[in-house]
Amino acid sequence: MALASVIIGMLLAVVAVLLGYETKGLLIGEGADRETLDDIRRLVQADPAVEAVKRMLTMYFGPDTVLLAMDLRFRKNLSGREMEESVKRMESKIRLRHDKIKHIFIESDSLTPQAEPPLSLKFLVGGLLGRYPPVVQG
């Protein structure tokens, strides 16, 4: 009887260690792997409206839910419509290839002078006030 209790205790300890190891990344905010980030960077840089990808951040919210935040520089002389079409193209391509990415946030300050807030902030505030249509939807 005592041997069975010891075996059950050891089994529970092994399961606890395995679960801790597997979920550690989710608990501390693990990001997507290097290959996924490189592929997303290639997809975004291939868009004709994008001049540069300044920064990309990812974070898992669950085993199949990833947040992607990107800071992009769009080409000069783009209209708002061209930017919106570019964002939709990028979101579509990213989600098609990486189905775990559920939320995509894109920020760009390339169309505003330095003294003004970033374009994403202007669209967020303008969207809340009903002045601009939402550009990026998660």
C-alpha positions in Angstrom: 0.0 0.0 0.0 2.8 2.4 0.9 4.6 1.6 -2.3 1.5 2.5 -4.4 1.3 5.8 -2.6 5.0 6.6 -3.4 4.5 5.6 -7.0 1.4 7.8 -7.4 3.3 10.7 -5.7 6.2 10.3 -8.1 3.9 10.2 -11.1 2.1 13.4 -10.0 5.5 15.1 -9.5 6.6 14.0 -13.0 3.4 15.3 -14.6 3.7 18.6 -12.7 7.3 19.1 -14.0 6.2 18.3 -17.6 3.2 20.7 -17.4 5.4 23.4 -15.9 8.0 23.0 -18.7 5.4 23.0 -21.5 3.5 26.1 -20.2 6.4 28.2 -19.0 6.5 30.1 -22.2 2.8 30.9 -22.0 3.1 32.1 -18.5 6.1 34.5 -19.1 4.8 35.8 -22.4 6.7 33.8 -25.0 7.0 35.2 -28.5 6.8 33.5 -31.9 9.8 31.6 -33.1 12.5 33.1 -35.3 11.4 31.4 -38.5 7.8 32.7 -38.1 9.1 36.3 -37.5 11.4 36.1 -40.5 8.6 34.8 -42.7 6.3 37.6 -41.5 9.0 40.2 -42.1 9.5 38.9 -45.7 5.7 39.0 -46.3 5.4 42.6 -45.1 8.6 43.9 -46.8 7.3 42.4 -50.1 4.3 44.7 -50.0 4.9 47.6 -52.5 3.6 50.2 -50.0 6.0 49.3 -47.2 9.4 51.0 -47.1 10.7 49.2 -44.0 9.8 47.1 -41.0 11.2 48.9 -38.0 10.1 46.6 -35.2 8.0 43.4 -34.7 6.8 42.0 -31.4 4.7 38.9 -30.8 3.2 37.3 -27.7 1.2 34.2 -27.1 -2.1 34.6 -25.3 -2.8 30.9 -25.5 -1.6 27.8 -27.4 -3.3 29.0 -30.6 -3.6 32.7 -30.1 -0.8 35.1 -31.0 -0.6 38.9 -30.9 1.5 40.6 -33.6 2.5 44.2 -33.3 4.5 45.9 -36.0 6.1 49.3 -36.4 6.3 50.0 -40.2 7.5 52.8 -42.4 5.3 53.2 -45.4 6.5 54.8 -48.6 6.0 58.5 -49.0 3.2 60.0 -51.1 0.7 57.2 -50.2 -2.9 58.1 -49.9 -5.0 56.9 -46.9 -6.8 54.5 -49.2 -3.5 53.0 -50.4 -2.3 52.5 -46.9 -5.6 50.9 -45.9 -5.4 48.5 -48.9 -1.8 47.7 -47.9 -2.8 46.9 -44.4 -5.6 44.6 -45.5 -3.2 42.8 -47.9 -0.6 42.3 -45.2 -3.2 41.1 -42.7 -4.6 38.6 -45.2 -1.3 37.2 -46.2 -0.1 36.9 -42.6 -3.2 35.2 -41.4 -3.3 32.9 -44.4 0.2 31.6 -43.7 0.1 31.8 -39.9 -3.3 30.9 -38.6 -2.3 31.3 -34.9 -1.9 35.0 -35.4 -5.3 36.3 -34.3 -4.6 39.9 -33.5 -2.5 42.3 -35.6 -1.7 45.8 -34.7 0.2 48.1 -37.1 1.8 51.4 -36.2 3.4 53.9 -38.5 4.7 57.4 -37.9 6.0 57.8 -41.5 3.2 60.1 -42.7 3.3 62.6 -39.8 5.8 65.3 -38.9 7.8 64.6 -35.7 5.8 67.0 -33.6 2.5 65.2 -34.2 1.4 62.0 -32.6 2.0 58.7 -34.5 -0.5 57.9 -37.2 -1.9 54.9 -35.3 -2.7 57.2 -32.3 -4.4 59.7 -34.7 -6.5 56.9 -36.2 -7.4 55.4 -32.8 -8.6 58.8 -31.4 -10.2 59.8 -34.7 -11.9 56.4 -34.9 -13.3 56.9 -31.4 -14.6 60.3 -32.4 -16.0 59.0 -35.7 -13.6 61.1 -37.8 -11.6 58.2 -39.4 -12.6 54.7 -40.4 -10.6 52.0 -38.6 -7.5 51.1 -40.5 -6.4 48.0 -38.5 -8.7 45.5 -37.0 -7.6 42.7 -34.8 
